[in-house]
Amino acid sequence: MKIIYVVLICLLASQGFAQSTQPCDQIKAELIKIKAENESLKNSLKIGKAISEINSDKIDFKLLKVDGDSKNQTITATLTLKTSAANWYIMSHVRSIIDIDGNEYKLKSQTIGADTFRKIELNTEVPIKCTFTFGGILPDVKIIRLFKFDYTHGLGEKYFVEFRDLTVDWK
């Protein structure tokens, strides 16, 4: 008889502590959703983070990413420019990039803000996004040795900044 009471007590105790599977499944689903949201927020923090940053002639040059497109055989460099000087403009003279083996690739297209013209209007402390796409590049190219951003001011003064040893993120 004692054994029956012990078994009944154990069964009742296990029923009291047992959880149904539905709330567990619901909690797991919520956890997966929260993890996805957390990953999305982490990625959004990386958006404005620069790979390389150079200040030249009161202009901040922030290289944000260097992406390769294996299907189109292109590499796109994305950067932002911001000046601390009074509103002014510069002319971009980016022509090519050079890989680690010394191969040079010509500029295929560029976007300066919403325009494709080389003139860059810089407003004080307002960043402007620029993209430069270079063509004819195979996915074997993993490192860009030199991305030289040549530019001139309104008076024709020549300046440049150099980004070196850039890793290409191929997609």
N, C-alpha and C positions, 0 to 999 in steps of 0.2 A: 504494500500500500504506500509505503514511504517513497518508493521509486515512482509511482504514478504521480504523487504530489510534486515531486522534484521535476519530473518531466513537464507537468502542467505549468508549474511556476516558470520553468525555463522558456516554454512556448509563449506564455503571456508576456514575459520580460522581453523576449526577442520581438514580439509584435509591437510593443510599446516603443522600442528604440528604432524600429525599421522605418525607412522612408519610402515613399512611393517613387517610382522611377520617373514619373512625369515632372515633378519639380526639379529633379536632377538634370533631366534633358533640357528643361527650360533654362536652368542656370548655365549649362554648358553652351547653349545657343547664345545667351546674352554675353558670356565670356568671349566667345569667338567674335561677336559683333564689336565688343569693346576693344579687343585686340586689333581689329581691322581699323577702327577709328583712331586708335593710338598710333598705328603705323602711318596712317594718313597725316596725322598731325606732325609726326616726326619728319615726314617728307616735306611738308609745307614749310618747316623751319629751315630746310636746306635750300630753298628756292633762292634766297638772296645771298647765300654764302658763297664767297669768292674762292676760286682755285688759286688765283694769284691777284695781287693788288699792287698797283704802282701809281705813285703820285708824281706828275710831271707838269710843270708850268701851270700850277693851280688847277689841274684837272686830275680827278681820281679815275683811273682806269681799273675796273674790276672785271676780270675774266671769270665768268660764271661757269661755263662748261665748254667742253670740246667733244662733240658727238659725231660719230661716224655712221653713215648709212650704207651698209654693205650692198643693198640692192641697187642703189643709184650710184655707188662708188664715189661718195662725197664725204667731206668733213665740214661741219659747221661749228664755227667758234662764236659763242655768244658772250657779249660783254656789255657793261653799262658804263657810261661816262657821266661825270658830275663835276661841275666847276664851283669853286668858292669865289671866283671873280665876278665882276658885274656881267650882265648878260652879253654874250658874244658868240661868235661862230668860228668854226674851224672847217677845213676841207680835208677829208680823208683821202689818203693815197695808198691804201692797202692794195698790194698787187698779187702776192703769192705767199705760200708757206713752204718750209723746207723740212723734209723728214730726216731721221737720224742717219740715213745712208747718203744724204746730199741731194736727193731728188727734189726738184722744185715743182710745185703745183700751182697753177694760175687760179686767180679769183674767178669764180663762175657767176656769183650773184651776191648782192648785199642788200640789207635793209637797215635803214637809219631811222629809228622811230617808226613812223608810218610811211616813210618815203624810201625811194631807191636811189636818190641822188646823193652825191658825195658830200654835200654841204651839211654840216651838223650844227644846228642851232642849240647852244647851251644856255639854259636859264639858271640863274644862281641857285645852287643847292637843290636842283631838280634833276634826278637821273634820267638819262635817255638810253634806251636799249638798242644795241646794234648787233646784227648777225652778219657774218661773212661766211659764204659757202664756197669751198674749193672743190674742183672736180677732177675726175680721172685717178682716184686714189683707191687702191685695193685694200681689203681688210688686213692684209699682212702688215701694213703700216700701223705700228702700235704707239710710236712716240713721234711727236712733232718737235724737231730740234729748235726751230725758230718761227715765231709768228711776230712779224715786225709791223707795228702800227705807225706808219708815216703820216704826218699831217702838217698842214700849214695854217697860219693865222691869216687874218684879213690883209695884213701887210706883206704876206708872202714869206714870212719867217719859217724856216723848216725845222721841224721837231720830230722825234720818234720815241716810242717806247717798245721794248722787246720783251716778249714772253717766251721763255725757253723751257725745253724738256717737258712738254705737255703730253700727258697720257690720253689717248683717244678712247672714248667709251663707245665701242661698236654695238650697233643694234641691228 
